[in-house]
């Protein structure tokens, strides 16, 4: 009988955790095929539902930008290079096209991906940020090519799940902070944020202040679920790519200590 290695045990634990969380969040169409796909993705790429590496939307699995970056880091990716394709971009109309090249090892020729964004194919929540969306999409496509991931990424979608329903405004919706219930079977945003704070050893109070500023609201409680989710994805990316820079930015939200005269 083959002896289980440490890696085998770790992957087995991750598979069980992902399946358990998926069932707990009661993902609507999570049938046998979807569960088998979940197990395969976990074993092949070590994706974690708890960390938001992938999501189940509209009947299918989608990888996230944060999940792709964590995969690249685990696989010791040698570098990612991006540049705007000027001849195809138009800053006046907020149309941007980016080219990204992923180098999986020193000396590799690289895997190329392109991403585009304009006001017609991004959420209204990120209008004005089309350039960053285009770059993210290009990086995602290059990473998916580099690591053989056939799943589309969430950030590449030109639509927002359930957002286009014209009757949505007449239905009951979860609180903006996403702390009761699960949208589309996904984890509560508060849980994901807390996990990021613990994982990267961040100051919770400073993160909360940064989140409110990012969402453009007086307090985090006033922010919409979509803007909080965008913040969490951005925080995960910054914590992974440049934790020291993130810490410096968070420190700018620290309140100066009062001194007695």
Secondary structure as GFF3:
##gff-version 3
##sequence-region A 1 261
A	DSSP	alpha_helix	6	24	.	.	.	ID=ss1
A	DSSP	alpha_helix	32	45	.	.	.	ID=ss2
A	DSSP	beta_strand	54	57	.	.	.	ID=ss3
A	DSSP	beta_strand	60	63	.	.	.	ID=ss4
A	DSSP	alpha_helix	65	74	.	.	.	ID=ss5
A	DSSP	beta_strand	79	84	.	.	.	ID=ss6
A	DSSP	three_ten_helix	86	88	.	.	.	ID=ss7
A	DSSP	three_ten_helix	91	93	.	.	.	ID=ss8
A	DSSP	beta_strand	96	103	.	.	.	ID=ss9
A	DSSP	beta_strand	111	117	.	.	.	ID=ss10
A	DSSP	three_ten_helix	124	126	.	.	.	ID=ss11
A	DSSP	alpha_helix	130	146	.	.	.	ID=ss12
A	DSSP	three_ten_helix	154	156	.	.	.	ID=ss13
A	DSSP	three_ten_helix	168	170	.	.	.	ID=ss14
A	DSSP	three_ten_helix	183	185	.	.	.	ID=ss15
A	DSSP	alpha_helix	189	199	.	.	.	ID=ss16
A	DSSP	alpha_helix	204	215	.	.	.	ID=ss17
A	DSSP	three_ten_helix	220	222	.	.	.	ID=ss18
A	DSSP	alpha_helix	225	241	.	.	.	ID=ss19
A	DSSP	alpha_helix	243	251	.	.	.	ID=ss20
###
